[in-house]
Amino acid sequence: MIHYRLRCNAEHEFEAWFQNSSAFEKQAESGLLSCPDCGSSEVSRALMAPALQGTRREMVPVPADAPSGEQKQVATQALALKQQLLGLRRKIEENFDNVGDRFADEARKIHYGDSDARGIYGDTTPQEREALADEGIEVGTIPWLRDDA
C-alpha cells in the first residue's frame, strides 16, 4: 500500500491509500478520484517529503510545507499507526488461518456452511472482493505492512 497526499484543481488537499503507484495513475486517468470538498475529478499528487528521524524504520511521509512542530506530530502519529497495523497483522497471523489466494473460495465455503466457521485471511483480487460483497459475504481489507517497511 502507498499513501499519497492529493490536490484537486481548486487547490483542496486530501489523502488516500492506493495498492501501488500504477493503481493511483489508473484511477486518476479514469476520473475515479474526486475531491471530497468540491467533487472535482481533476486530481494530482501533492508534494510530500519524508521525515527522517533516526532509523530507517521511523521514516514516514509528511507534507513538505508543514511546520516542524506539525511534522513531529504527524511523524509520531504515523509511527503509532504503523505500530498498530503491525500489531493487528501479528494478531491475525497468530489467530487466523492463512488460505492464500484461495481466500474467496474459502470465504464462500464458510458462508454457505460447506466448511467449519473460522477466521481466515489471504489474498483476493478487487473483482473477487466485489463478487463476495455481491453475495452478501462481508470481508475487510487492511494495509498489510511488512515488519521491515
Secondary structure, DSSP 8 states (H G I E B T S, - for coil): -EEEEEEETT--EEEEEESSHHHHHHHHHHT----TTT----EEE--EEEE--SSGGG-EEEETTS-HHHHHHHHHHHHHHHHHHHHHHHHHHHHSEEEETTHHHHHHHHHTTSS----EEE---HHHHHHHHHTT----------TT-
